[in-house]
């Protein structure tokens, strides 16, 4: 289990205000050791279903398991193969059956210990088992810490569409330990930085400026820089979720900047070929070029995004994939309405807008222009 870093910074709490579904995000360094006390401070627990994957379990399953047992909690530990393919109907069924076999009941809780895949999958298990169990998020990747663990979106994939089966199910709490990022492979860590850049583009130009000025501390995983970007990303997402929890007003859709292209890329390339953040990086630049084509965004701002993403060692070029398949995948995107493509398009750094009825050829030209020379 990670220990406190000598460069530790004071812990922070970010509140997600959702009336009776409100919860706190506890952000610190070395605080994973307190997970048992943290959960029992939030509610009475006798049984926890701890869900992780093969990569995360090797580092953190045993200490988290022991920390929960130390608080008198019976633990059912379930480990799935690492990677996007585990967000499937087949894996969900195995987890349902395993939890049932170990006497899950309506007072049990689910603890998601892992990255975005585990958060989505375990949250879906929590939302559906006995028509709803409380669950807690312990995100162990940067991407999950800044994005997928916050906001209550849970679900699984079908072969033809990512995240198409799911629901909104808010956690009871999120515990973020920046020290766990020390064991995160470099590629996974960099992938998470794409979602951080996204928050700057959609909501906060000064935050985007901060990222541009702090590339090296971010690449070096300096604790102060990590806590800053994680806390600010969580604050920004919490603001959006509080105003549009279930995507009824359209505001929450701005969190999907770049994701229409991103999800199409992930689907056509095959789940796992691109990490989610890598696909987000490519997708944001496609959406940025789309904004230029629609006359609402300027090329220098696209170049700023390109330069920052490149400096953070993220992919910026669209791969050579079947364009008909990419378009077909975009047409299955959750933002499509009445068969019409809709995209989150930037107006300036710090402000984006949902635009409807985008011509498919214009959308594909923004994709095509991203091919490397």
N, C-alpha and C positions, 0 to 999 in steps of 0.2 A: 504494500500500500504506500502511496506517495507520502513523503514527510514534508514538513514545512520548509520552503526554500529560504536560504539565508537572505534573499532579496525580497522576502515576502512583503506584500502591501496589505493594508487593513482590509478586512472583508467588507463586502457590500451586499445590500439587499435591494432587489428590484421587485416592485409590487405589480401584479397584473390585476387590474380592477375589473372584475366581472360579477358584481353583485354577490349572490350566494356561491358563485363558482370562483371567486377571487382566490389567489394564491400568491406566494412569494417565491422568488428565485434567489437562492442563497449562493453567493459567489465568493470563493476564497482560494487559498493555497494550502493544501494539506488537510482540508476539512473533510475529506472522505472518511477519515478514521471515526468521525462522529456520526456516521450515517444512521446507526441504530438509534442513538439518542435523538437525532433530528426527526426521524419518522415517528417515534413514540411521543415526541413533543407535539405532534400535529394531530394524532389520533391514537386511540387504543387499538393495538394489533396483537393477534395471537397466531396468525398464519400468513406467511408471505410467499407468493410465487415469484421467484427471482429469475428473470429471463435475460440471458446474455448470449454472445456468440463465441465461437471457438477462439478468435483472436483476443477478445476482451477477457474471457474467462481465465486464460493463462496468466493474466496479470492481477485481476481484481476480483474474480468470483469468490475465491476462498476467504480473503479478508472481509469482504462485504457480508458473505454468508455468516462468518463468525461474529461480526459486529451486530448483526440482526439477532443471532442466537443469544448473544450476551444480554440482550434486552428481553429474553424469554419468548422470543418469536420462533415458532416452528417454520422451517424454511423448505420449500420445494424448489430445487434449483434445476432449471431447464436450459440446456445449451443447444443452439442451432448452428448450422454451418455459417461462417462469415460470408457476407456478400448479399447483393441485391436479390439474387434468386430465392433467398429465404423468405422474402415478402410475397408468399404464395398461398393459395388456398390449401395446398397439401401440407405445408408447414403449419399453418394455422390449425388445421384439423389435428395434427399430431400434438400440438400444444394444448388444445382443448381437452383431448383425451387424456393426456398425461396429468393435467391439473385435476381433472375429474377423478382419475385413479388415485390421486393422493389427497382426496377428500376436500377439495375446494368447496367453500360455501360462500354465502353472501357477505360474510364479515371478513373474508380473506382480502388481501391486497395484492396488487401486482407491482413489482419493482422492475423498471426497465434499466438495465445496466449495459450501456453500449452506445453506438452511434445512431445515425438517423434511421437505419434499417430496423434496429432493435426497438427504438422508440416508437416508430410507426407500427411495427408488428405487435409488440407487447401492449401498446395502447389499444390496438384493435382487439386483442384478446381480452383486455380489461373491459372494454366497452361492450363486448358481446357475451362474455361468460356470465352466467346467471343473470342476464340482462343488465349487467353493469357492476364492475368492481372498482373501488378506489385504486388509483395508481400513482406512482411516484417516478419521476424521471431522474436518472443519474447519467447525464450524457458524457461520453468519454472521448468524443471527437470534437474538434473546433466547430465543424459544420453543425453538429447537433447542439452544441452549447449556444451558438448564436442564432440558430434558426429553428430546426425541426422540433426541439424539445419544448418550444414555447408556442402556445396558441391552440393546442388541443386537436390538431389535425392528426388523425390516425387512420391506418388503412393498409391495404395490400395491393399488389399488382395482378393484372391478368396478362397473358402473353401479348395481347395487342395494345395494351394501354397501361401506363404507370399510374398508380394511386387512384385507380378508377373505382375501387370498392373500399368504402370506409365511412367514417362519420366524424363528428366533432365530439371529443371526449377530453375534458380538461383534467390535467393532473392535479393532485392535491398539493404538490410542491415539487420544486426542481432544485437539486443540489449540484452545483458546478464547482469542481476542484481543478484549477488550472494546472496543478502539478501532474495530473494524469496525461497531459499533453506531452510530457517528456518521453513517454513510451510510444507516442503516435508516430507511425512512419511518415517520413517527410512528404511523400506524395499526398497522403491523407490530410496532413496538416495544411499544406498549400491549398488543397481543394476547399477547405473551410474558409480560407481568406476570400474566395470569390463571393460568398454570401455576405461577408463583411463589406466588401466594396459595393455590393448591391444596395445596402442600406444608405450609404453615402449618396449614391446616384438618385435614389427614389425619394429621400426625405431630408437629407442633411448635408449641404455643401461644405460647411466647416468641418464635419467629420471626414468627408472625402479629402479635404485639404490636409487634415491630420494624417491620414493614411499615406498620402503622397510624401509627406515630410518624415515619415517614420518607417520607411520600407525596411531598413536594416534591423532596427529593433524587433520588428515583426518577424523577419526571417530568422532572427536569433531567439525567438520565443521569450523575450524578456518579460518577466512577470508583470511589471507595471504596465507595459504596453498591452499585454494579453488581457489583464483585468479591465483596462480602459476600453478596448474594442469589444470585449464580451459584454460588459455592462451597458455600453451605449447601444449595441445592437439589440440587446434584450429590451432596453427602454423603448427604442423605436418600434420594435415589433409589438410590445405590450400596448403602446398607444394605438396602433392600428387595430389590434385584436379587440381592445376595449370598445372601439367605435363600431366594429363590424365583425362580431365574433363568428357568425355563420355565413359570411359572404352574401348578405342580403342587400346591402346598399351599394356594393361595387368597390368600396374603399379598400377592403382587404385584398382585392385582386392586384393591387400595386405591388404586393409582396412577390408576385409572380413575374416581375420584370425579368425578361430573358428566358422565362421557363417554357413558353410555347415552343420555341426552337430547341431549348434544352431537352425537354421530354421527348420530342421527336427524334433528336439525336441519340438519346439513350435507348429508345425503343428500336430504332432501325439498326444501330450499331450492335445491339445486343446488350441486355442489362449486364453491367459490370465492365464492359469494354472501356467506357469513360466513367470516372468517378463523378458523382453528382455535381460537385463544385466545378470540376473541369468543364462539364457540359454547360453549367450556368455561365461560366466565363465566355465561352463561345457564343452562347445564346444572347447574352447581354449586348455583345458587339453587333450581332445580327439585328437586334431590336433597335440599337442605336443607329445603324445604317438605315433601317426602315424609317426611323424618325426623320433622317435627312431626306429620304425620298418623298416623304409626305410633306416636306417643307416646314416642319415644326422644330427641328433640331439642327445644330450647326456642326460641321465637320471637325473644328478644333476641339469640341467637347467629346466627340467620338475618339479623337486622337488622345485626349487625356485619359480616357478609360483604357484604351489600347496600351498606352505607355505604363499605366499603373499595373494593369494585369500582367503585362510582360515582365515588369520589374519584380513582381511577386512570383515569377516562374510558372504562370498559369498559361494554358493553351489559348491562343487567340485566332487560330485559323479554322475554318470549317473543313471537315474531311470530305473526301470524294465519296459520296454515298448516293444511292439511287434517289433522284429528286422526286420521282413520283411517290416513292415510299415515304419520304420526308413530308411531303404535302399531305399524304393520306393520314399520317400520324398526327399532324397538326390539326387536321379536320376532326380528329377524335378528342382534341383537347377539351378540358372541362369548361373553358371560357367560351367555347363555341356556342352561339345561340341561333336557333332557327337556321342552322346550316351555314352561318356566316362566321368567318374568321374574326377574332378580336385579339388585339395585342396591347400590352402595356408599352407605351411609347414615351421616351423622354422628351420633355419640353426644354429643360435645362438641367444642369447638375443640381440635384436636390428636389426636382419636381418631375413627376411622370403622370400620365393620364391613360385611362382605358379607352382605346379607339376601336370602333366597331366597323364591320362590313369592309374589311381590308381586302383589296383585290389579291387573289392568290399569286398572280404573276409578279406583282410588286413585292409581296412577301418573299417569294422565292428568289427574286433578284438580289434582295438583301442577304440572303443565304449564299447565293452563288458568288457574290463579290468578296466573300470572306475566304475563298480558296487562296492558298499561298501561291505566289508567282512561280 
